Amino acid sequence: MAKIPKEKVVRVIKAKRATGMTDKQIFDEFVRRKDGLGNNVRTLISRYEDNESPDAREEAARFFGLDITQVKGNSQQGSANKNATVLDKAKSYAASAKAGLANSTVGLFQLNDMVADGLGKGINKVFGTNIDTNALARTNAANDELNARADRSRLAANRTGGDWVKGGTEIAATLPLYMVGAGGATRTARAVEQGVRGAGVAALGRADNNEERLYKMGLGALGAGVGQLGGEVVGAGLSKVAGKAANVKTGKLKPKYQEVDNLGKKYNVPTSPGDLVGKGVLQNTESHLNRLPVVGNSKFMEGQAKATEKASKKVVKKLKDTMNATDFKAVAKIEKAANAGDPNAKRVLGVINNAGDDSDKVIQASLEVTKWRKKQIAKNLYSNVAKEVEKTGNDIVDVSNTRAALTKVLDEQNSSISPNKVVVREVSEMLENLDDVARPLTFKNIRELRSKLGNLADEYGNPTGKADNFASSVFSNARQAVTKDLDNFAATSGGKVKEAYNKADKFYAKAIANTDKSIESAIKTNKPDEIYDKFSKAGKGDNAQILVGSLDPKGRDALRLRMAEKAMDKAWHETSESFSPAKFAGEFERLSEPYSKIFTGEAKKEMDGFVKLMRHVERAGSFKMNPPTGVRATDIGIAATAIASPTTAATGAGIAFLAKTLLTTRAGKNLLLAASELPPTQKAAFDNIMKIATKLASSSGSKKGRDTAERVAGTRVSEQDSKSLQSF
């Protein structure tokens, strides 16, 4: 990682905190940054994930002095106390019960305070007095602090998840009002009576202004009346609240949700409302529901975990099939040259045949193929030079530089105690040929000498071949001497010879002689599995571009496959034998710059979609690695009611139908997604209706609970679905 002064990071954090940003907001912004700091943060997260850290982001944040720990179901930042005592728990239960009881009656105090503040303002206006008019503000602040204190005490007592004590107390305080039963002679009279109770209970709850309180009371009355009628119009009541946010009847989703939903269908990965939203109360609620008896959604999560693993394997297989279906470019020409006796072509063909379907070896073979092809182009260009030379009638080259270089090498080897036999043999033969009158020093012959020296340098420089670095270096240096003689010949020849030679030389210099050293190293390495890692590092998009530009189509296919294989390796947890969608997506996010160079066009569009899906269903991996144990509850109506009356809920299974229908059916998903789009006051009203429907479902037995669930979601649950809903 590039070094970034710690004091600079501290100053940035301090400045952002001063603007009111939370540590989590600051950290999230760091992760999204495109500079060195962003790269460091993403790399650090990846390292923690590689070490199987269950809280990689939290640990990375702590490294930068940020605390983003947020225990699920708790409004306060901070870690739970792992050394909590029995006394801590007792205090926490008391604080939660106190908050729950206060929440169930705070509305009454608010009403009194509103009246008192109103009278005080009137008196002050008429008589010019200074009577206190902030009673309502103090009550609200006190209620906020009471709830915050309850959450802090839960952290101190290591009580994670939803606050079932607070929720249970709040519901227990109001539930008797509904359970008395209405005594009206007609159904309408009973509904009205129960509706009045609903409005009264809603009035007791927290509201920040009269408009909100009236709205809650109206919905409370409607919900209670609906409950009295056995859920006959619950669906209609909910539709009035949520219908504007989504088209529940036709099954259409908002574009941002529809995209993820479509991706789930494309890859056969089931998605829940929380997955589609990707954050917030829906996702938190589902996470809590997974841990609850009866309401638990564990079978769905298990199925989703298996589906994500299967989908990722299919994605990797598709990339591999694409690679296997693509041929190396010019492989037919390479075979033809090899059959004609070209030693370099034979060597390259051997590398190709040895690659098989190993992505690392295919990448290396592709580099060889590209280099061979470039050499062939250069060879053709130099052949054009030879044709122009022939036209001049003067094709003899002054080889003084070549002769001097070869003579010097041979003299050094002859005087050495341990001469290199390969060098002595090859150089001796070349000097003999230079002095052989039967072998004229024509442009053609000298060009062939240069080609042979280049082939020898490659042959002995390849660790997978004869591997003699000294010999390779000698032949490479001698080749430069030959090139110098050819340059001089072209310069003195002038005219079209010089023009054709400059064209060939320019191509050779750009395409072959000045090839990036890292590519040459990759071609020669006997560890092809290290090539991908060397060129695909976080923040090194240029390196990846160099590699991509040196590959033929099959090599580029192999490179995309290798990136997906690496992500798959990172995502697989050997101990639990589970796949982590978060780690799979995280690998592509960490390598965002190389990724954008390796994957392009349709290939990137498709992988972008899959990565997005994996990020939205990342909870499937967490569920598989850390199966829920114990009982936790969410702080919304569905789970709170189940906890408040677990025996009734377990016996009737009505609550299960309601939860399952909302979370797993199309209509239920639409309804919850619609609710997530509502403004705060309407969300509170929606939650109020949901609590009424939930109470009805949990206290009316399986059949009535099922009827309620179907009406709430606006759908019918089949007999087969009914069985599966009861057998989790």
N, C-alpha and C positions, 0 to 999 in steps of 0.2 A: 504494500500500500504506500502511496505517496505520503511523505511526512507533512502533516499540517500542524502548525504550532497550537499547543493546547490552549494557550491564552487567547488565541483568536476565536476558537470554538466557544470558550467561556464567555467572551464578549458578545458573540452572536446570541447565545442562549440568554444572557442577561438582558440584552436589548429586546428580544422577543417576549420574554416574560414581562417586561415593563409595559408592553402593549396589551397585556392581558391574555396572551396565548398560554394554553396549558402545556405541560411537558409533552403530552401525547401529540398535540398539534405541532409542536416544534419538531419532535422526532419524525412524524409523518412527512413533514416538509423536507427534513434532511434526507429521508429515503428517496424522495422524488427529485432531488437536486441532480443536475447533470455534470457538476464539477467534481473536483477531487474529493471534497468532503462527502458528497453523495456516493461516490464510488467506494470510499472507505466504509461508510455505514453499511452499504449493501454487501460488501465483502465480509465485514465482521458478522453480519447476520448469517451469512452462508457458512462461515466457519463454525459458529455455534450450532447450526443445524447439522453440519457434518459430524459434530461431536455428540449428536443425538440429544441436544438440549431441548427439553419440552417447552422452554420459554426463551427461544432464541432472540426474539425482538426485545423482550424485557432486559435480557442480559446485555445486549448491544447498547440499549439506551443507558443502562447503568454505567457502562464504560465511558459514556460522554457526560455523565453526571445528571442524567435525566431519569425521573421515576415515572414510568408509564404503566406500572402495575395497576390493573383494574380487575378486581375479583368480580366474577360474574354475579349479577344480581345485587351489586353494592354500588351506591352512588359515590362513595369516597375512594380516592386514590390511596394506594398503599397495599402492602402484603399482609396476608393473614398471619396471625401469631401461631406458629407451630407448637409453641410450648404453653398453650393456654391451660389454665387450671380449672377445676370444677367451679371455683368461686367466680372466675372470669365468665364462665358460661351462665351461671346463675344471674349475675349482674346483666348480662346481655339479654337473657330471656325477659328479665324485668323491664329493661329499657325498650325492648321491642313491643312487649305487651302494652306498656305505657303509651308508646307512639301509636299503636293500633287503636287503642281506646280513644286517644285524643283525635285521631283522624276521623273516627266515626261520629264525633260530636263537635268538631271544630267549627262546623258551619253555623251552629247555634250561637257560638260566641261571636262569630263574624257578623251575624245579623244584628246582635246587640250592639257591637262596636260601630257598625255602619250607622245605626240609628243615633247612637250617642255622638259620633263624629259629625253627623249631619246637623243635629241640634246645636252642637257647640259652634259650628261654622255660622249657623244662622244668628246665634246670640252675639258672636264676635262681630258680625257684620253690622248688627243693629246697634249694639251698645259699645262697640269698640274695645271689648274685653279681649283677653288673651287665653281663653280656655283651651286646654289641650285637645287637639283633634286628630291625634295619631294613634288612637287605640287600635284601629283595624291593622295598621302597619305593624304595630308591635305584636299583635296576635299572629299575624302571618309569619313574621320573623321567628317568633317563638315556636310555631308549628314546624317551620323549616328546620330550625336548630334541633328540635326534638327528633325529627326523622333522621337528620344527619348524625345526631348522637347515637341513635339506635344502630345505624350502619357502622359507625366507628367502633361501637362496642362489639358488634358482630365480628369485625376484623380482629379485635383484641381477643375474642373468644374462639377464633378460628372457625366461625360459622359461615360457610360459603354457600353460594346459591341464593335462591330467593328467601326472603324473610317470612317463613310460614307462620311464625309466632305473631308477627305484626298483622299479616294478612288474615290469619285465622281469627285473631282477636277482633279485628275490624268487622269481619263477616259475622262472627258469632254475636257481636253486639247488635247487628241489624237483622240477622236471620230470623229470630223469634217473631219479628213483626210480620214476616211473610208466612210463617208456619202456622199462625193462629187459624187461618182460613177465613174466607169471606162468608157472610151469612145471608146475603141477598137472596130473594126468592127466584130471581131470574139470572141467566148467565150474564146478561149485560150489567145487572145491578152488582153482581159479584165482581165483575171485571172493574167496574167503577170504584167499588170499595177498595179492592186491592191496588188500583191505580193511585188512589189517594195516599195509601201507605207508601207506595213507591216514590211519590213526589215528596212525601215527608222525609223518607230516608235519604233521598238525593239532596234535600235541603240541609241535612245535617252534615253533609260532606263539604270538603274544601272547595271554594270558588273565589276567584280573584275579583269578580265584579258582578253586578246584578244581572247583567245579560247572560253571563255564563251560568249563574245559579238558576235562573228561570229556564234556560235551555236544558240544564241537567234535570230539573224537576219535571219538565215536560216529558223528557225521554224516560225518566224514572217511572213516571205514571204510565207511559205507554208500555214500557218493559214489564212492569208488574201486572198490568192488565192483560198483556199477552200471556204472561206466565199463568195467570188464573184461567185463561181459556185453553190451556193445554198446549200452547205453542202454535196455535192455528195461524197466527199472523206474524210470527217472529220474523220469518223471512221477509215479509213485506216491510216490517218496521226497520229492519237492517238495510234493506234496499234503499229506503228513503234517505238513510244516513250516508250510505256508501255508493249508491248508484251513479252519482255524478263523477266519481273518480275512476270508475272502470265499467266496461260494459259486461256486467255479470251474466246477463241472459244469453248473449251470443258467444260468450267464451273468449272475447278478445282481451288481450293484455296491452298495457302501454308498451311502446317500442323498446324502452330500456329493459323491461322485464321480458318482453317477447323474444328479444335476441338471445338471452340466456336460456329461456324455455326451449327455443328452437335448437340451440346447441345441445341441450340435454337430450332432445329427441334424436338428433343426428347421430349422437354417439351412444344412444341407449342408456343414458345415465338419468335416473329419476331425480327430479328436483322438487323441493318444497318451497313454500312462499318465502321463507327466510333465506333460502339459497338465491332466489331471484332478486330479492332486495339487497342481499349481501351484507347487511348490517342492521343495527337498530333493534327495536323491541321484538319484532317477529323472530329474528334469528336467536335472540337471547331466550325468548319464550320456548322455542323449539328445543334449544339445548337443555333447558330445565326439564321439559316434558320427557326427554329421553331417559331421565333418571327416576321418573315417577312410576309407582306400581299402578297397574290398570291403564293409566293414561299413556304410559311409556310407548315411545315410538321406535323401539330398538330394532324391530324387524325391518322397518323402512331403512334405518341407518345402516344396518348390516348389508342389506341388498344394495344400497347406494355405494358402500365401500367396495363390494365385489365388482360392481358395475364400473367404477372409476378405474380399478386395476385392469379389468378386461379391456376397457376403452383405450387405456394408455398403451397396452400391448398391441392392440390393433393399429394404433397410430404408428408405432415403431415398425410393425410388420409391413405396413403400407409403404413406408419410406424405404424399407429394405427391398421390397418387391420392385419398387421403382428403380432402385440402384441396379438390381440384378437384371432388369429388363433393358437397361441401357448398355450399349457396347462402348468400349474404349474407342476414341476417335482415331481413325487411320490405322486400326489394328490390322486390316487386310494388307496395307502397304508395308507395315512392319514385318508381317509374316513373309511377304514376298521378298523383302530385302534380306531377311534371315535365311531363307531358302537359297538365296543367291550368294550366300557366304559372308554377308555383312556381320562382323563380330559384335558390333554395338547393338544391331537390331536383334541378334540372337540373345544378347544379355537382357535387353528390355523385354523381349518376349518371355524370357524366363521369369522376370519379375511379375509380369501380367498373369502368367499361368499359376504362379505361387500365391497370388492375392486371394483367389477364391471369392467368398462373400464376406471376408473380414474387412470391415469398413476402414480400419487403420491401414491395412496393406493395400487396399484399393486406392486410398488417398495417395500413398507413396507411389504406386504404379502409375497413377494418373500424372503425377509430377514428371515421371520418367517419359511418359508418352508425349506430354506437352513439349518437353525439352527435345525429344527426338524429332518431333514435327517441325520445331523451329530450326533445327539443324538442317533438315531437308530443304526448307525454304531458303536458308542461307546457301546451301549447296547448289541449288538451282540458280540463285543470283550470281554466284561465282562462276557457274558454267556459262552464263551470259558474258561474263568478263572474258573467259577463255575464247569465246567465239570472236569477240572484238579483237583480242590479241592475235588470233590467227589471221585476221584480215590485214594486220600491219606487216606481217612477214618477219617480225622480230619478237620472238617469244622466249629468249634466253634470259634467265634471271641471275643477277649477281647475288650469290649466296654467302658472301663473306661473313655476315653476322651469324648465319646458321652454322657455318663451318667452325667459326671461332667458339661458339657456345658448346657445340658437341665435342670439339677437341678438348676444351677445358674440362668438361665432365669426365671424359675418358682418361685424361692424364691424372686427374684426382683419384679415380678408381684404381688405376694401375699402380699408383703409389701407395694405395691403402692396404693395411694389413688384412682387412676384411672387406673386400670389394663387394658391391651389390651385383650379383650375377645377372639379374634381369637387366639392369642398367648397362652393364658391360656388353652383354649380348646384343641388345637392341641398338645402342649407340654405335657400336663397332660396325654393325651391318649398315646403318645409315651413312656413316662416313665412307664406307667402301662403295656404296651406291653413288655417293656424290662424286667420287673419283673415277667411277666406271664410265668410260667414254661411250659405252653402249647404252648408257642411260643419260640422255641429254638433260641439262638443267632447264627444261622448259617450264613455262608458267603452270601447265597442267600437272607436270610431275612434282613440282615444288608445292603446289596446292594440295596434292594427294599426301605429300609428306606431312604437311600441317594437319590434315585430317587424321592421319595415323597417330601422330603425337597426341592429338586431342582424345582419340579413342583410348589410347594407352593410359592417359591421365585418368580418364573415367574408370577404366577397367581396374586399375590398381588402387584407385582412390575409394572404391566402393567396399565397405566393410563386409558386405554379404558375398563379395567375390574373392579375388586373390589378396586384397587388402595389403598393400605395400605403400605406405604413405610417402616414404622417401622417393621411391621410383615414380610415384604419381607427381610429386613436386618437380622432379628433374624433367619429366616429359612436358609438364605444363610450362616450365621456364623455357625449354627448348622451342616449344611452340611459339612463344612470344618472339623469339629470335627470328623464326621463319616468317612470322607476320611482318616484322620490321623490314625484311628483305622484299616481301611482296608489296608492301606499302611504297618502298623506294622505286620498285619497278613500275608500278602504276603511275607514280608521280612523274617519272621521267618519260613515260610513254605518252602521257597527255591525251588530248582528244577524247574520243568515245571510250577508250580503255579506262582512262582516269574517271570519267563520268560513271561508267558501269561499276567500276571497282568501289568508288565512293558510296554508291547506292547500296552495294552488297555489304560493304564494311559498316555503313551506318546501321543497317538492319542487324548485323551480327553483334555490334557493340551494344545496341539497345536490348535485343531479345536474348542474347546468350552470354556475351562477355561480361555485361554488367548486371547479370541476374542477381537478385538479392541474395546475400550470403546465407541468410536463414533458409532460403529455399534450397540452395546447394547443400546445406547441412542436412536438411530434411530428406533430400534425395539419397544422400550417402549413409544416413543413420541406419544402424542395425536394430533400432528400437522404434519401429513405426508407430507404436502406441503412444509415443510421446509427442508426435507431430501436432495432433489436435490441441493438446494442452498448451503447447508452446505458442500457437498462433491465436488461441481463443481465450484470452484473459480479460477480466473485467476492465473496462475503460480502454481497451486496446483494439478499437475498431479498425485502425489502419493495418495492423498486423493481419487481421482476418481478411481484409480486402486484398492484401498481397497474396495470401494463400489462395483465395478464391480465383484471383486473376491468373494463377499458375496452374489451374486445373482444367481438365476437359469436362464435358457434361457428366460423365460417369463419376468423375472425382468430386464434382460439386454435389451430386446426389449422395455420395458416400459421406461427405462432410456434414450434410444435413442429418443423415442417419446417425452419425457419430454424436452430434449434439443432442439428439433425442435419446440416444442410448445412455449418454452421460447423465442426463436429467433423470432417466429411469433408474439408474444406479443410485443416484442421490436420494431418490424418493422411496427406495425399497428399504424397509427396516427388517434386517435379518432375524433378529431375536423374536419379534412378534409376528414375523412373516406377514407384514402389512404394507400397503402402498400409501404414500402420503401425497395427495394432490397438491398440498401447499408447497412441499419441497420441489415437486416437479415444476410447478409454475414459478417458484422462487429461483430456480436455476436459469430459466430463460430471462427473468427480470434482472437477475444479477449480471448476466452477460448481455445486457440490452444492446450494446454497441456491436459486438461481434455477431450477435443474433441478426441484427438488421442488415449485415453484409452477407451472412451465410444463407439466410432465408430471404428470398425476394419474390415479388409478384404474387401469384396465386398460392405458392408454397407458404409464403409468410402469412398471407391472409388466412389460410386454413389453420396454421399453427397458432396464430394470434387468437383465433376463436377457441381452440382447444385449451390454450393456456388460460384464457378468461374463464372458461367453464370450470377448470380445475381450481381456480382461485375462489370461485363462488361455492364450490362443493367441498372446500377444504376440511370442513368439520367431519366429513366421512372418514378421513384418515385419522383424525384425533380420536374419534369414537372407536375405531378399530384398535388403535394402539393403547388407548386407555379406557377400556369398557367401564361404564358408570357403575359405581357401587354405592350403597346407602340410599337414603331418601333426601332429595332436595326439592324445592318448590319454586316456581316462578311467582312474581309478584302481581300477576294479572289474574283475572277472575277464574279462568279454567282450572289452573293448578291450585289456586288458593281454595277453591271450593272442594276439590278432591281431598286436599289435606284437612280441611275443616270437617269433612264427613267421610273419611276413608272407608269406613265399613259399608256405609250406604252406597258409595260409589262403586266399591268392589263387588257388592252384591248385585246391584242392578246393571252395572256396566253401561249405564246411560251416558255418563261423562266420557267414557271411552269412545262411544260413537260420535259424540260431538267433536272431541279433539281430533280423532282420526279423520272424520269427514272434512273438517276445516283444513287439515294439513295435507291431505293426500288426494282429494278430488279436485277436478278442474274448477267447479263452481266455488268450492271452499277456498281454493287458492285465490281465485279472483276476488272473493269477498275480503279476505285478509289483506291482499295487496291494495285493494281500493281503500280500506280503512287506513293503511299506512300513509295514504296521500291526503288525508283529511287535516284541516286546521286543528290546533290544540283543543279548542272548545268542543268541536264535534268528535274528536277522538275520545274525549272524556265521556261524552254521551254514548258513543259506540261501546265503550268498555262497560258502561252502566247496563246497557241492554244485554251485553254478552254475559255479564254476571247473573242477570235474572234468568237468562236462558240456561246457563250452566247449573244454577240452583235447581231449576225444574228438571233438567236432565239427570242430575245426581240423586234426586229424591223421588223420582217417578218410576224407577225400574227400567229394565232393558227395552221393552217395546215402546213405552212412552219416550224414553231417552232417544231411541232410534228415530221416532217420528219428529222429535224436536230437532235432532241433528239434520235430518233431511230438509226440514223447513228452513232452518237457519242458513244452510248452504244453498238452498234452492235446487237440490238434486235428489235423486233416488239412489239408495244403496241397495245393490242386488243381494239375494240370499247368500250367494257365495262370498261376496264382500262382507256380508254380515258375519259369517263364520270366521273369516280371517281377522275381522276386527276384534273378535272375542278371544282369539287364541294367541295373542302376543304374550 
